[in-house]
Amino acid sequence: MRFLAKILATLVILLLMAATIIVILLHTRHSAALVNTLLRETGYTGAQVAGVQYSLHSDPFHVRLLQPRWPQHNAPVLAAEQLDLWLSPVSFYQRGWHFDSLLIQGVNLDRLPATGLESGRLHARRLAVTKLTLSVPGLQLDNARLELDNWQNNAQGWGDFNGDFRLSAEQASWHGQSLQQVLIDGERDARTWTVYGVSLNWQGARFHGQAEYQTDAHKLIIHQLTANGLKIDQDFPIQTLLDLSAQANESGLSVDLRRLDILDSSLEHEEYSANHANLALENWRWPGTLWQQQDARLSLGADTLRWHDLLLDAPLTELHFTPEQISLNGFSARMLEGYLRAEATLTPEAMLLHQLELKGIRWVLPEAIQAWLMHDSAPQTPLQEQFEQWWHQLDSLTVDQLSVGYSQLTGTYAPLPFQISDINLDGTGLVLLRQGQPGLWQGELNASAGFTHLRQITLHDPLLTMSSQAGHWQITRLNLPIEEGLLEGRADIRLSEAGWPWTLSLTGDSLPSLMLSHWLGLPLPLQGKMDISAQASGLGQFHRGLAYSLDGHLNAAFRQQSLTQSEASLLQSWQNGATLAVTPLSSGKPPAKLPVTLSPLKLRADRGRITMQPLTLQGQQLTAELQGEWDLATPSERDLRLNASDGCQQLSKRWHNHQQDISVLSCERNSI
C-alpha cells in the first residue's frame, strides 16, 4: 500500500514537472513550435500558429494565438491575424474543446468556413469575429463584426448557435445593393429569429426597425420599419426587388407588416411623382391583394403629388383595407387652382362616394379623355387605356353628396372645343352607374354655369335640373340662354325598361341661325334669328337601338336672316367646299349683312330615317334649295342635295357615300 502511494506521488510530481516545463517553454521562443507539435500530435494536422501569448492571472484562463492557420477540406487554408481563447473549466473534463469565449480577428473569407471536425467538438459561450471581410454569393461584408452566443461547430458547415447575435459592418452588399453602416442585433432560438434592432443606409435613406422570423411557419413579421429620406427614381432597383419578391413568393414566404413609415421621401417616375412625402402603412399582409387585407391602414401626405399631368398640392389621405372593401376615410388636396375633398368606399366592382366636393377648379380636359367621351377611334394613350379599363370593370357608381362650385372646364379637342365657367353642381343620392350601365338611376342633380362657349355658341347662365326615382330619369328643367335667345326643354328616360325608351321636347325663341351650320352641318353661313320646336322619342340604351327607333320632328322659322359672305363667294364655296360645314366666322371685321329670306326648316324622323324637306333660300340674285335624307342605321348613305343659281350660273351638288358630285353650268354654257 505504501508502495502504491509512492507510485502515485511520483506520477503527480512528474505531471507537475511536465506542466511546469510546458509553462516555461511557452515563455520562450519555442512556444509556437510547442503548440504546433501539440496540435499535430492531437490530430490537427496542418494547423499552426506563429506565436503564443497567455496570462495565468486572468479568469478564465486566456491564450492568444498569433497568425493561426487552419486547413479546410477541399478549400484554401483559413487564416486570421490572431485568435484569443478564454478556456472554460469544463474543457478539462468534457469531451471536445469548450471555451468561455472565442475572438477571431482579421479574417478574409470567400466562402463560409468548415472546421472539418466532428460536430460538437468545439463549443464557445461567446464567439466574436472582428475585422471580417466576407464575399459569398448574394452577400459581401467589409470591416464587419459578428458576435454569436452558444456557438458550436458542425462537420459540414461553419457551425450553429443559440442565443443573442449581433452583426455590424461599415459596408455591405446584398444581392448587388450597396448598404452602409449596417447594424443587426437580435436573438435566435429553435423556432424563431428575433431582430430587436436593425439599422442601415440604403439609396440615400436611413432605415431602422424590428422584425421576427418564424422558421416553422416560414413567416416574417416586421414589427416596425422606418425609412427616412428615401429617393425612388429611374435608378431605383425596382426590378431587383420584384425578382426577390418573386423568389420569396415561390418559396412560400409570408410577410406580416405591422408598421411601415416612409418619411420625407421622394418619388420620380414618368407617369407620377411625389415630393417630401410621408407614408404610414399598418397591418399589411403579403402575399395578398388590396382586397384581401384584414385590417390594414394607409395614410399618405406630401408637399406635391403628380399623376400624369395632374398636380396635387398638399395631398392628404387615409385608407382602411378590409376584405373586399377599401374605405377612403378622407382625401383632400389643392389642385387646378382650387381644392378637392372626398370620402368613399370601394369594392372590386363598386364605388360609393359619400362626399365629393370641388371648389374653384380650373381644368383643361385632356384631349385623350375628351376623345374617349366622344367615342373617337383615335389610338388610345396609356392614361385613356387605364381609365377605360377601370370604367369597364366598375359595376356601380353612387354619390351621396356632390358639391361643385365656382369651377371652370375647358376642352381643346378640335372636333368640339368648349369652355364652361362658374360651374355649380349640387347632387344628392346619385346613382350614376348600375350593373355597368351609365345614367341617372336615382337621386337629384341641379347644375348651373356662368359664361359658356360651345362651338362658337355663347350661353349665359344655363340651368339644368333633373331627378330620378327607381330608374325613371326626368330632366325637369333645361334653360339655355343662347346669346339673345332661349332654348328650353324637358326629357324623360325610363332606364328601368328594356331599351331605355325616352322622349324629348325642345322649344327655342330667337336662337342664332348659325347653329344650323355648327350643329347640323348644313352649308348655310347665316346670321339671324330662328324659333324652333322639336319633339323626339326613341330607345337610348344602345346606339343600334337609337338608329332604328328615333321618331320625331323639328320645325324652325327664320327671321332677319342675312349671309355672312357675298352671294358670289357663297356659290363659289359651295362649288369648291370639301365638307358640309362652312368656314367659321373670322375674328376680324364683321361681314356686311346681305339680307336673304329662308323658308321654314322641317326635319322628320321615322324609325331612324331622317328627312329634310326642301329648304329654300332667296337672296338678291342667289336662289338655293337644300334637301336630304339620313339613315342613322347606315350613316355612310347620307344624301344631301343642293341646287343653286346666280343669274346664268347654276350649281347642282350632292353629298353622299362620303363623296361629292358637282355639276356647274356657267354663263358660257360649259358643264363641269
QUIWO-V918986 format. One record per backbone hydrogen bond with DSSP energy under -0.5 kcal/mol. CO is the residue of the C=O (numbers start at 1). NH is the residue of the N-H. If there is no record, write none. Layout:
co:nh
CO:NH
CO:NH
This chain:
co:nh
1:5
2:6
3:7
4:8
5:9
6:10
7:11
8:12
9:13
10:14
11:15
12:16
13:17
14:18
15:19
16:20
17:21
18:22
19:23
20:24
21:25
22:26
23:27
24:27
25:28
28:31
30:34
31:35
32:36
33:37
34:38
35:39
36:40
37:41
38:42
39:44
40:43
43:45
44:47
48:69
51:66
53:64
55:62
61:87
62:55
63:85
64:53
64:66
65:68
65:83
66:50
66:51
68:80
69:48
70:78
72:75
75:72
77:79
78:70
79:108
81:67
82:105
83:65
84:103
85:63
85:87
86:100
86:101
88:91
89:92
90:93
90:94
96:98
97:123
98:88
99:125
101:86
102:128
103:84
104:130
105:81
105:82
106:81
107:109
107:133
109:135
118:121
121:97
122:153
123:99
124:151
125:150
126:102
127:148
128:104
129:146
130:106
130:107
131:107
132:144
133:109
134:141
136:139
138:175
139:136
140:173
141:134
142:170
142:171
143:170
144:132
145:168
146:129
147:166
148:127
149:162
151:124
152:160
153:120
154:115
157:115
157:154
160:152
163:188
164:149
165:186
166:147
167:184
168:145
169:182
170:181
171:142
172:179
173:140
173:175
174:177
177:174
179:172
180:201
182:169
183:199
184:167
185:196
185:197
186:165
187:194
188:163
191:215
191:216
192:189
192:194
193:195
193:213
194:187
194:196
195:211
197:185
198:209
199:183
200:207
201:180
202:205
203:231
205:202
205:207
206:228
207:200
208:226
209:198
210:223
210:224
211:195
212:221
213:193
213:215
214:218
214:219
218:254
219:214
219:221
220:222
220:256
221:212
221:223
222:258
222:259
224:210
225:261
226:208
227:263
228:206
230:266
231:233
232:268
233:236
236:238
237:241
238:242
239:243
240:244
241:245
242:246
243:247
244:248
245:249
246:250
247:251
248:253
249:252
254:220
255:257
255:286
256:222
256:258
257:284
258:283
259:225
260:281
261:227
261:263
262:279
263:229
263:230
265:277
266:232
267:274
271:308
272:269
273:306
274:267
275:303
275:304
277:265
278:301
279:262
280:299
281:260
282:297
283:295
284:257
286:255
289:292
290:293
291:324
296:321
297:282
298:319
299:280
300:317
301:278
303:314
304:275
305:312
306:273
307:310
309:311
310:307
311:336
312:305
313:334
315:302
316:332
317:300
318:329
318:330
319:298
320:322
320:327
321:296
322:325
325:322
326:328
326:346
327:320
327:329
328:344
330:318
331:342
332:316
333:340
334:313
335:338
336:362
338:335
339:359
340:333
341:357
342:331
343:354
343:355
344:328
345:352
346:326
349:395
349:396
350:347
351:353
351:398
352:345
352:354
353:400
353:401
355:343
356:403
357:341
358:405
359:339
361:408
363:365
363:410
365:412
366:370
367:371
368:372
369:373
370:374
371:376
372:375
381:385
382:386
383:387
384:388
385:389
386:390
387:391
388:392
389:393
390:394
391:394
395:435
395:436
396:351
397:432
397:433
398:353
399:430
400:429
401:356
402:427
403:358
404:425
405:360
407:423
408:363
409:420
410:365
411:418
413:416
414:417
417:455
418:411
419:453
420:409
421:450
423:407
424:448
425:404
426:446
427:402
428:444
430:399
430:432
431:441
431:442
432:439
433:397
434:437
436:438
437:434
439:441
441:471
442:431
443:468
444:428
445:466
446:426
447:464
448:424
450:461
450:462
451:421
452:459
453:419
454:457
457:454
458:483
459:452
462:449
463:479
464:447
465:476
465:477
466:445
467:474
468:443
469:472
471:473
471:495
471:496
472:469
473:493
474:467
474:476
475:491
477:465
478:480
478:489
479:463
479:481
480:482
480:487
481:460
481:483
482:485
485:482
486:488
486:509
487:480
488:507
489:478
490:505
491:475
492:503
493:473
493:495
494:497
497:500
499:540
499:541
500:540
501:494
502:538
503:492
504:536
505:490
506:534
507:488
508:532
509:486
511:530
512:515
513:516
514:517
514:518
515:519
515:520
516:520
516:522
522:524
524:526
525:564
527:562
528:513
529:559
530:511
531:557
532:508
533:555
534:506
535:553
536:504
537:551
538:502
542:546
543:547
544:548
545:549
546:549
546:550
550:608
551:537
552:605
553:535
554:603
555:533
556:601
557:531
559:529
561:596
562:527
563:594
566:570
567:571
568:572
569:573
570:574
571:575
572:576
573:577
593:595
594:563
597:618
601:556
602:613
603:554
604:611
605:552
606:609
608:610
608:632
609:606
610:630
611:604
611:613
612:628
614:616
615:626
616:599
617:624
618:597
621:647
622:619
623:645
624:617
625:643
626:615
627:641
628:612
629:639
630:610
631:634
632:635
634:637
635:638
636:657
638:657
639:629
640:655
641:627
642:653
643:625
644:651
645:623
646:648
646:649
649:646
650:665
651:644
652:663
653:642
654:656
654:661
655:640
656:659
659:656
661:654
663:652
664:666
664:672
665:650
666:669
670:666
